[in-house]
Amino acid sequence: MYLSPELRRQTVARSKRLPEGTVEQTAAGVIILRVDFVSKPSKCEIATEVGDLLAEAGLHQKGLKASMLLVSDREARVVTLLTLWDAERFNLARERLAAWTMKIVAQFADGPLRASTSVAHFLLPKASTKLTLSDLRPAEIAELVEIMTAG
């Protein structure tokens, strides 16, 4: 959700702190740490292992809200880890938290890691108040037809 056009264009470089007021302006106060890498050839389930390691590291106590591991559907070794952090807490310990996260993932990487941070904006579809036939069950459609033909 964008609160202003300026927030839409705004991204945060890894080494920079957020400008004053930006954390308060974001709808959810969430910072995304993105780590891209090529994984080592392995038979293990990388999503399970990374999830277990993130849990064991206790990063949720440092502001980690959620994480998502994306594995390319075209090349199974191309991986992106998205971690969603409480913006205020992450901004205070940005370098340390990014380093911890990268250290956890490094054991799975076959080469260098690339990390970046961004301010998160959650975009939700607008709710429609219009009722369409596809929203109705067959019995409800039949009932509407009866009402229309009776009246």
N, C-alpha and C positions, 0 to 999 in steps of 0.2 A: 504494500500500500504506500503510495507516494503522497507525502503531505505537501510537497511543493515541487516545481520543476527543478529547482536547484538540487534537491535530494536525489532526483532521478539520475542526474549526471555525476553525482558525487561517489567516488570510490576512495578507499583508504589504502595508501601504500603500506607495505609491511613494516617499515621502520618508523613510520610517523604515528603520532598520537592523533586521536580524533579532535577536530576543532571544538572549542567550547560550545556547548549547546546541541551538538549533533546527536549525542546519545539520547538526550531528552526529546529530540524531535522525531526520532525513529518510532514508528508505531509500536513495535514490539521490543525495542532496545536490544536488538540482536546483531552480533557481529559474526560473519562467516569466515572461518579459516579454511582455505582450500589447499589441499596438498595433492599434486599430480605426480604420478610416477609410473614406471614400467615395473611390474612385479617379476620376481624370479620365477622361473618355471617350477611348478610345484603341483602336487596332487592334493594339497590341503585346501580346505574351504577358507579362503582368505577373509571373507566377511565375518565369519564366526571368530576366527583368531584375532582379527583386529578389534572386534567388538569386545571380546574377552579381555584383551590387553588394556583397552580404554577403561573398562570397568575396574580392573585390578589397579590401575594407576590412580583411581580416585579423582579423576579430573572433574567429575560432576560436583565435587565439593569445592572446586575452584571456579565454578561458573559454567561448566559444560552443560548445555540444555539438551542437546540431541546430536546424533551423528548419522551420516549416511555414506555408505561405500558404493560408488558407482563403478561397475566393471563394463567396459565397452562390449557391445553386442557383436562387434565386428572383429575385435582382437582382444581376447580374454586376458592378456597381460597388461593392457592399458587401464589404469585404475585412477580414480579420483576419490579422495576422502574429503567430505564436507563435514565440518564440525560447527555447530551453532552454539555460540557463547553469549552469556549475559554481557551486554556491551560495556557496561560500567566496570564490571569486575575484570573483563578481558583487557580493557584499555589500561588498567592500572598495572597489569603484569604481562603485557603483550609479548615481549621477547621471551620470557621464561615459559609461558604457556605454549607459544608456537614451537619453541625448542623441544619441550616435552613431547608434544604431539608428533613432531618430525622424528624424534628419537624412537618413538613407538613404531612408527611406520617404516623407518629406515631398514629394519631387519627383513622386510618383505621386498624392498626395492632392489632392482637390478640396474643400478646407475643412480644418477643424481635425482634429488627431489626438487620440485618447484612449488613454492608456497606463496600465497597472496591472501590478503584479507579484504573484505568488503562489508559495507553496511547492508543489512538485509531489509528488504521490503517485501512483504507478503501480499501477493495479488490474488484477490478472491473474486470469483465471478459475481456479477450483480444478480441479486435474487429477482426473479420475475414473478409478478403477481398474476400474470395471465395464465389461465387454465386452458390446456389444449387437450384434444382427444387422446393423445399419447400418454397423458397423465392419468387417464381413467382406466379402470379395469373393465373387462367386457360386460360384467353384470351392471356396472354403473352406466355404461353406454346404453345398454338395453333399457335401463330405467329411464334415462333421458329421452330415448325414442318413444317410450310409452307415454311419458308426460307430454311430449310435443304432439303426438297423434291424438291424444285424448282431448287436448285443449283447443 
